């Protein structure tokens, strides 16, 4: 799917770099953490990632999400 320009969300890293938000990457990360927690068939990962994208488009005027708000790599399960 091609996103409209106003639907593009950016992730801003601590060093100031910015990258397009990758909904699929977030969904895979969520799924990985769920698996580590013993929920191997956690089907909500894609819905959660889509909700994060929708939040950024509708609730953040700049469509920028600080990376610390979506970082799950350091999650302890």
ABEGO torsion letter per residue (X at the ends): XBBBAAABBBBBBAAGBBBBBBAAAAAAAAAAAAAAAGBAABAAAAAAAAAAAAAAAAABAAGBBBAAAABAAABBX
